Amino acid sequence: MNPPADADVSPAVLTVDGFQCLIDELQRRGYRVIGPTVADGAIVYDDLASVDALPRGVGDAQDAGRYRLTRRDDEALFGYAVGPHSWKRFLNPPRLKLWSSRREGDGVRVEPAPEPRQPLAFIGVRGCELRAIAIQDRVFLGGRYVDRPYDVRRRGAFIVAVSCGTAGGTCFCTSMGSGPRAQGDFDLALTEIVDAGEHHFVVEVGSDAGREIMAQLPSRDATSADCRQAERIVAATAASMGRSLPAEGVRELLLDNLDHPRWDQVAERCLSCANCTMVCPTCFCSSVEDSSDLASEETARERRWDSCFTTDFAYLHGGSVRATTRARYRQWMTHKLATWIDQFGSSGCVGCGRCITWCPVGIDITEEVRAIAAAPARTGGSDHADGHAQD
Amino acid sequence: MATKLPRKPASKPRLAVFKFTSCDGCQLSLLDCEDELLAIAGAVDIAYFPEATRSTLRGRYDLVLVEGSITTPEEQARVLDVRRRARFLVTLGACATAGGIQALRNFADVAEFSAAVYASPEHLRTLATSTAIAAHVPVDFELRGCPISKAQLLEVVSAFLIGRRPVVPPHSVCMECKAAGNVCVTVAQARPCLGPVTHAGCGALCPSYDRGCYGCFGPKETPNAAALSERLLQQGLQAQELLRLYRSFNADAPAFRDESLRIEAGLRNHTGDPS
């Protein structure tokens, strides 16, 4: 979190009309405003022209491999959990041109890909998604090598977070410590209050940019009653979460059970279709593809989302090092929940539940952990540094 | 930045297009490359392509595109001749790669079909099966789809010309669907979709129009059709409908064939049909 310099950080209250002013103000400042909207039977992230594009009065019913929109009995603008999209599609687009080249006389001229000039503003970023962005920041920006395409999109992005007033059917952010309260690196964080004819947002300011924007909006100071009501809403969401992962010991559990029979069982169900990795807000793997035209005059290099569930992704000289679905599923889950900690200092999972909902056959990562924990083959004592069994 | 490049060779590679049992849709994809057609004609000598030009150059060809499956004794012999003339042989589409829709005969009695359709079936000389080109001769590259994707065809030709491997990933349609930002029709609407077991290449065309994938690019790498079938049945699809989903343009592709035979066996056991 990047707190504002001035002391004045007391929460404010914004009305729904005030929310429209927020969108207007962001657009006036040149941001590309993106947020949740209904399309094709789900809540997706797309460009927002006005508050009317938000999914007003829409909820969702989610379970393993199942998603349905529902009608709420109120007019809430954020009364649903996360859908199939995540913010990574804007910060790390699915297809990205890196450079192109062109034959000129006896030589070749290389042109870098144009970079987007318009800064991004995200509306409705949930707690789990703030955590996911922080994890991707660590991956793309935190090490020795900074990923420029991610950096130019992430730098200057304005984040309007929303604390969740409803837990989704596959959410488990409470156990991952990432939600339902929006916490971390945001500019503004909202809690929506729809109650007894009232409809407004309690707004917490998280940055100087957030404070500047708030100063332009019609708002009033939040009372302690407003703040208590916001806290109650978030607490009720936390208490209604149906799924969980153990807070401690998952890394050791998985690395001690690399030959557990459960991996064979999940491989029988797993389609290796890669949907879980595509919807995961932290999965970042990509492949680089070259193209050339018929005249061999122009070439280009593109980066696209890839997945540890494809055989090509693990192809080294002579073949794929993860030939079986068992090996690929295990790679994904042990990286996400165990070796990610060794690599980046945190779990790679934020508890958003997308991999559960959007798995066509409904494989549930929390259930898989529970199954191994219920009958561990070994418990503790192994040397994790060389504990990676090979398929 | 300027780097010296080698000069391009003076003579152009010779391209030929051959057709076996098929609807011509895949070779039409080549003519459908309207914007790129002149570039193709500029990059290769179109030596044999009856659908496009009457002029024919006999002899050997550098790049041979083959459309269609093998369904007659005449085709069995001809494909051997085509292979002998080809330096690099690429099959186009579901027929050439998996036997096509006409491979439905592989699950039935072709004599019965012939008698039902033709007044004098004794004049026909046809094989009992429709099979992929690779079942008869070695194939250098297989392009999937019914029809093929124009972009993938251009990619294969461009890659051949420059001597690189074509970028035609064998992963699921789901990856293209998610990259496009589509909402999964199976998860959000319980629509039957073969995307999770189907080879990418179409750009997730059907799900982009709110329809399930019907598998026209054939099985992807490492398909798990049995697990998908179980889920689609759970969602309310009837076994007979599921069977038809696998028995279409790629009915004889091994993963789809095995799954349809498994479903068929289940249906027989269920109804007690002794056949």
Interface residues (C-beta under 8 A of the other chain):
Chain A: A39 D40 G41 A42 V44 G65 R66 Y67 R68 G83 P84 H85 R89 P94 R95 R103 E104 D106 G107 V108 R109 V110 E268 R269 C270 L271 S272 C273 A274 N275 M278 V279 E289 D290 S291 S292 D293 L294 A295 S296 R304 W305 S307 F309 T310 T311 D312 T325 T357 W358 P360 V361 G362
Chain B: M1 A2 T3 K4 L5 K8 E36 A39 I40 G42 A43 L154 E155 V157 S158 A159 L161 I162 R164 V167 P169 P170 H171 S172 C174 M175 K178 A179 A180 G181 N182 V183 C184 T186 V187 A188 Q189 A190 C193 G195 P196 V197 D210 E221 T222 P223 N224 A227 L228 E230 R231
